[in-house]
Amino acid sequence: MKALIITPMHPELSMVGGVGVTRRMKLFMSALGSLSNDIHIAYLAPSSLLAQDQGALEQLQARFWGLPLKATIVPRGTRRETFRNHYLDGLWHAYDQPAVYSFAGPEQAQAVGTLLDQEHDLVFVHHLIGMCAVLRSGRRPKNMFFDLDDVDHRVRLRYALSPPRWPGKLAYAAHVPALLAAERRGIALSRQTFVCSAADRATLRRWSPGGRITVVPNALPVPAVATGPASAPNLLFLGACEYPPNIEAAERLVNAIFPIVRNAVPQARLIIAGGGSDRLPSRKHSPANVDYLGYVPDLDALYANARIVCCPLVNGGGTRIKLIEAAGYGLPMVSSHVGAEGLDFADGSEILLRDGDADFAQACIGLLRDEQACARLGDAARTRMRELYDAGKIVDQVRTLMSDRRQ
């Protein structure tokens, strides 16, 4: 079977295994690898990558994904941003919006259309940005699957209305109908649309009642051994800090939440880890007892040194692989409701959900002072993770869905 994958991922991001989007993609790549012996992956990527040796690129990709494949770079476009094309053109089509255009402009759509005109038994489209290139191409692949890992219209509206507010940011709310229209068209064209959670499915079914929408949760291999909470009073935030919602959450922890924690537990430390975390703005002020580690390849050691995992996000979409991972290690978690959105961890017994800075800090303080509560919360979270978010089970689910010709 021949399979074509269209993704807005950067190929070099594929070599950073800890990034959430890469880990989700691994679920689908594993399923496709068991169904197809001829996989072609098209990256909507910077044009500078065209200078790379094609054979070397394919070897690197094949090694990382663990299966032979052909890789193509569809170079992203550029345009000079004007008031008209930044704010007005995207009112009608999502592919003209500033965050999407470089991936789904006319040249990218033409290149994607040429690939779709070739014979493929299965087409897998990753993210709404990838689908926008397909929609603009005018093609209608017969056996297409769509991973809508974020409900983009909801994410955009949440961002536009969240503080701090200014006129240009509020104007992005006007782009929401075009994003919703693109989601609906992508769902209608696809045999199956995959989403991260039941909440995402419910949101989309309100707007696409006839769409075939299936929950494929983010998932990870279950660690063989749970490290459990460390004895040291260390809080951990782990996230790729090239992603704006993670930057916002990390800075909130440093500036608003951790000072309250440290005032109550002076020996507490805050560990900020993940790509770009060593370049956060707050680092310039050298806050006491805060460690900025940057990208950390050894996650086992990182989690073994943490008492509590924190996730105080207020923006973003999808579900947080960082929480699934922390649960797998048997660590207690404190999260905002947005941070834990779409995950089936029970508040109070498997996770603590707190939104205000003071409430969030008090939950952390309580756990730092109660080792038994930490252990109970972590054990319950690991049990839940094994039940719902084991990668092996999810790969089997995706394989069955993609191979079922009765749909």
Secondary structure by P-SEA (a helix, b strand, c coil): cbbbbbcccccccccccccaaaaaaaaaaaaaaacccbbbbbbbcccccccccaaaaaaaaaaaacccbbbbbcbbbbbccccccccccccccccccccccccccaaaaaaaaaaaaccccbbbbccaaaaaaaaaacccccbbbbbcccaaaaaaaaaaacccccccccccccaaaaaaaaaaaaaaaccbbbbccaaaaaaaaaacccccccccccccccccccccccccbbbbbbcccccaaaaaaaaaaacccaaaaaaacccbbbbbbcccccccccccccccccccccccccaaaaaaaccbbbbbccccccccaaaaaaaaabbbbbbcccccccccccccccbbbbccaaaaaaaaaaaaacaaaaaaaaaaaaaaaaacccaaaaaaaaaaaaacccc
